[in-house]
Amino acid sequence: MQTIVHTLFLLFLLSASSYAAFIGSLKPDAQVANISLGVGESSFQTQKEMLFTSSFGGNYYYNRGFMWGSSVGISYSQNPDSTIEADGVEELYGQFRFGYALNKSSTYGLALYAIVEFEYLIYSSQMPTYPSGDYEESINFATATAKGVGLEYRLKTNWLITSSYTTAEMQPDYGKKFTYEKLSCTLGYSW
């Protein structure tokens, strides 16, 4: 439960930070909101699964080319553990981006950025029952702060194409740590 509270608090802070008006002198030259859907691949240790994502967020652009943004989203993939009946892996995430837009005079064009992402996985796993010590399927949670890189291209028609890669060492509530990687491509619309 403590993990859920921490994750929700971090997502709240991330969302609140997206309003740059309170920063004053750092007010951006342009603000863009976007919504997107994507597909990709998630990797649990060495096993790869198809990944589906959706997100909502926005970016701030400065005339010198700097940009930053944040988004919140959900994703879904399959649990690679074949002993589990409930085979879905759901993820809630909050992402913060900081980078450089190559077209300094507008929000359109190519941008490259670094990513810090707060990830929260919900999945089923085999856990021992007490006092018998038998194993049964139960819901498990894992959290981590991921790092990665991203690339986006915003068309003059306001369509947005992005690609990103993140990696994290997930800490589950029960069980051993595991490496979780995501590679995704999304199509979105911005306004």
Secondary structure, 3 states (H helix, E strand, C coil): CHHHHHHHHHHHHHHHCCCHHHHCCCCCCEEEEEEEEEEEEEEECCEEEEEEEEEEEEEEECCCCEEEEEEEEEEEEECCCCCCCCCEEEEEEEEEEEEEECCCCCCCEEEEEEEEEEEEEEEEEEEECCCCCCEEEEEEEEEEEEEEEEEEEECCCCEEEEEEEEEEEEEECCCCCEEEEEEEEEEEEEC
